Amino acid sequence: MDTELLKTFLEVTKTRHFGRAADNLFLTQSAVSFRIRQLETQLGNDLFSRQRGNVHLTPAGERLQPYAEAILQTWGRAKQDVALTEALNQQVTIGASALIWEFDGIADWISRIYQSVDGLALRLESMPRQSLVKQLFDKTIDVAITSEPPKIESLHVAKVRDYQLQLVTREQGCGLEDLKNKPLVYLDWGTRFSMEQSRISELQKTPIMHTHSSKMALEFLINHDSTGFLPAPVVAQSVVEGVLYTVDNAPVIEQSLYMVWREDSEKYEMLESLLAVPFNQVVESI
């Protein structure tokens, strides 16, 4: 299958407009329409319902979308693997949620991995944490970084580092009993965190912000009278500067980061080399 047809399909899916898709792909609208017709002919189904001013996916189009994304991602990896040189002789694809990639210190850790492991080319993928295991078994990624390692026998799990989630607010001297009227900022850190937070009665309220971005949560907490849990390394500088304060007598939630990969991975030794590079705690927990 021509990957350009899939790229065009995904662009129309994203824009819901043939003209805008054509502009983004530097094509004419008729060329986009022709590519979509080609793809529909190959698959034997209409992929879009075309109504005036309303282009949307058909059920067949919805089923194709995840396959198209996976095929293009795999094709991109294949091109990079084939293009490896003698100096860069092995590529490792690391998958993690956007929240993990924002974690303080991870960029430095990735940089030190590159410097420490000879012949390594890195490909970093951002994806929902719910899809990490599927991506590992599909070999779309070689290793996942997550705070919630799956309990599956055929997967190797290794702890990378420990850290804490701390309840903070911009009001100094605030205790749990003072939180009842403060809006809640909910950083979605996974099921285990959700269960821990559910035990704190003062935080049982509808969040004013529910986000997967620690940077968004941090900015909101700094600029608004609110409260929420954030990783200690993320809030450390703001606490030192007196911009945010930890809530008195609030529980601290212990968490860890893990690397996960298939035990039958042909890159097992290379992945062990990655793990040998320590994730230094650039900022200690407060």
C-alpha positions in Angstrom: 0.0 0.0 0.0 1.2 3.5 -0.9 2.0 5.3 2.4 1.2 8.6 0.8 -2.4 7.5 0.6 -2.4 6.8 4.3 -0.8 10.2 5.1 -3.5 11.9 3.0 -6.2 9.9 4.8 -4.9 10.9 8.2 -4.6 14.6 7.2 -8.2 14.7 6.0 -9.2 12.9 9.2 -7.4 15.5 11.3 -8.7 18.6 9.4 -12.2 17.2 8.4 -11.8 19.3 5.2 -10.3 18.3 1.8 -9.2 21.8 1.0 -7.3 22.4 4.3 -5.8 18.9 4.0 -4.6 19.9 0.5 -3.0 23.1 1.8 -1.2 21.2 4.6 0.1 18.6 2.2 1.0 21.1 -0.5 -1.3 19.4 -3.0 -4.4 20.5 -5.0 -7.8 19.6 -3.6 -8.4 17.3 -6.6 -5.2 15.4 -5.9 -6.3 14.8 -2.3 -9.7 13.6 -3.5 -8.1 11.3 -6.0 -5.8 9.8 -3.3 -8.8 9.2 -1.0 -10.8 7.6 -3.9 -7.7 5.3 -4.6 -7.6 4.2 -1.0 -11.3 3.6 -0.9 -11.1 1.5 -4.1 -8.3 -0.6 -2.6 -10.2 -1.2 0.6 -13.6 -1.6 -1.0 -15.3 0.8 1.4 -16.1 4.5 1.7 -13.8 6.1 4.3 -15.5 9.5 4.5 -19.1 10.8 4.5 -19.0 13.8 2.2 -21.8 16.3 3.0 -21.6 19.9 2.2 -19.5 21.5 4.9 -19.4 18.3 6.9 -16.7 15.7 6.2 -16.5 12.9 8.8 -15.3 9.4 9.0 -17.5 6.4 8.2 -17.4 3.4 10.5 -14.9 1.9 8.0 -12.8 5.0 8.2 -12.8 4.9 12.0 -11.6 1.3 11.9 -8.8 2.2 9.5 -7.4 5.2 11.5 -5.5 3.3 14.2 -4.0 0.9 11.5 -3.0 3.8 9.3 -1.2 5.5 12.3 0.6 2.3 13.2 1.6 1.5 9.6 3.1 5.0 9.2 4.9 4.8 12.5 6.3 1.4 11.7 7.4 2.6 8.2 9.2 5.6 9.8 11.1 3.2 12.1 11.9 0.9 9.2 13.4 3.8 7.2 15.5 4.9 10.1 16.7 1.4 10.9 17.7 0.8 7.3 19.6 4.1 7.2 21.7 3.2 10.3 25.5 3.6 9.7 28.5 1.9 11.1 28.7 4.6 13.8 25.1 4.4 14.7 24.4 0.6 14.4 21.2 0.1 16.5 18.1 2.1 17.0 16.0 2.0 20.2 12.5 3.4 20.3 11.3 4.6 23.7 7.7 5.1 24.4 6.1 7.1 27.2 3.2 9.4 27.9 3.5 13.1 27.4 3.4 13.5 31.2 6.5 11.3 31.6 8.4 13.2 28.9 7.8 16.4 30.9 9.3 14.9 34.0 12.2 17.0 35.3 15.5 15.3 34.7 14.4 12.9 32.0 15.9 15.0 29.1 19.2 15.0 30.9 18.9 11.2 31.4 18.2 10.6 27.8 21.2 12.8 26.8 23.5 10.8 29.1 22.2 7.5 27.7 23.1 8.8 24.2 26.6 9.8 25.4 27.2 6.5 27.3 26.0 3.9 24.9 28.1 3.5 21.8 26.4 3.0 18.4 22.9 4.0 19.7 20.3 6.0 17.8 17.2 7.0 19.9 13.7 7.4 18.7 11.3 8.9 21.3 7.5 8.4 21.0 4.8 10.1 23.0 1.6 8.0 23.4 -1.2 7.3 25.9 0.0 5.1 28.8 -3.0 2.8 28.2 -1.5 1.8 24.8 2.1 1.2 25.9 1.8 -2.6 26.4 0.1 -3.0 23.0 2.9 -1.0 21.4 5.5 -3.2 23.1 3.9 -6.4 21.8 3.4 -4.9 18.4 7.1 -4.0 18.4 6.2 -0.4 17.6 8.4 0.5 20.6 11.3 -1.3 22.2 10.9 -0.1 25.7 8.3 1.9 27.7 8.8 4.3 30.6 5.9 4.3 32.9 4.8 4.8 36.6 2.4 1.8 36.3 4.3 -1.3 35.1 2.1 -4.1 33.8 2.1 -7.4 35.6 2.8 -9.6 32.6 5.3 -12.5 32.8 6.7 -12.0 29.3 7.7 -8.4 30.1 10.9 -7.3 31.9 10.3 -4.5 34.5 13.2 -2.5 36.0 12.8 0.5 38.4 14.5 3.6 37.2 13.9 6.0 40.2 11.7 6.8 43.1 10.0 10.2 43.7 7.1 11.7 45.6 3.9 13.4 44.7 3.3 16.4 47.0 0.1 18.4 47.7 0.9 22.1 47.1 -0.9 25.4 47.0 0.3 29.0 46.7 -1.0 29.9 50.2 1.6 29.6 53.0 0.6 27.7 56.2 -2.3 25.9 54.6 -3.5 22.6 56.2 -5.8 19.9 54.9 -8.7 21.4 56.7 -8.3 24.7 54.7 -8.6 22.9 51.3 -12.4 22.4 51.3 -13.0 25.7 49.5 -10.0 25.6 47.2 -10.4 24.4 43.6 -8.7 21.2 42.8 -6.1 20.7 40.0 -6.0 17.1 39.0 -2.8 15.8 37.3 -3.8 12.4 35.9 -0.9 10.3 37.1 -2.6 6.9 36.8 -4.8 4.5 38.6 -2.7 4.0 41.7 -2.4 7.7 42.3 -6.2 8.1 41.8 -6.9 5.5 44.5 -4.5 7.2 46.9 -6.0 10.6 46.3 -9.5 9.3 46.8 -8.7 8.5 50.4 -8.3 12.3 51.1 -11.8 13.5 51.9 -10.9 17.2 51.4 -10.0 16.5 47.8 -13.3 14.8 46.8 -14.6 17.4 44.4 -14.8 18.0 40.7 -11.4 19.3 39.5 -11.4 22.8 38.0 -8.6 21.5 35.8 -8.0 17.9 34.8 -4.8 17.6 32.8 -2.0 15.2 31.6 0.5 18.0 31.6 2.6 18.7 34.7 3.6 22.1 33.2 0.0 23.2 32.7 -0.9 22.1 36.3 2.2 23.9 37.7 1.4 27.1 35.9 -2.2 27.0 37.0 -1.3 26.4 40.7 1.1 29.3 40.6 -1.4 31.7 39.1 -4.6 30.6 40.9 -5.7 30.0 44.5 -6.0 26.2 44.1 -4.4 22.9 45.2 -3.2 19.7 43.7 -0.6 17.0 43.7 2.6 17.4 41.6 5.9 15.4 41.5 8.4 16.8 44.0 11.0 17.5 41.2 8.5 19.5 39.3 7.5 21.8 42.2 10.9 21.9 44.0 12.1 25.2 42.4 8.8 26.9 43.0 8.8 25.9 46.7 12.4 27.1 47.1 11.4 30.5 45.6 8.3 30.7 47.9 5.9 30.7 45.0 4.2 27.4 46.1 4.0 25.7 49.5 3.4 22.1 50.6 0.2 21.6 52.4 0.7 21.0 56.2 0.1 17.5 57.4 -0.9 16.3 53.9 0.1 12.8 52.9 3.0 12.3 50.5 2.3 9.8 47.7 5.3 7.6 46.9 5.8 6.7 43.2 8.4 5.2 40.9 9.4 5.2 37.3 10.0 1.9 35.5 11.5 0.8 32.2 9.5 -2.1 30.6 10.5 -4.2 27.6 9.8 -7.7 26.1 12.0 -10.5 27.5 12.4 -11.9 24.0 13.6 -8.6 22.6 16.5 -8.9 20.2 17.8 -5.6 21.7 17.8 -7.0 25.3 21.5 -6.3 25.8 21.2 -2.8 24.5 18.3 -2.1 26.7 20.3 -3.3 29.7 22.9 -0.8 28.7 20.3 2.0 28.9 19.3 0.9 32.4 22.9 1.0 33.5 22.9 4.8 33.0 21.5 6.1 36.3 18.6 8.6 36.4 20.3 11.1 38.7 17.9 13.0 41.0 18.8 16.4 39.8 16.5 17.8 42.5 16.0 15.9 45.7 12.4 15.4 47.1 11.5 18.1 49.6 
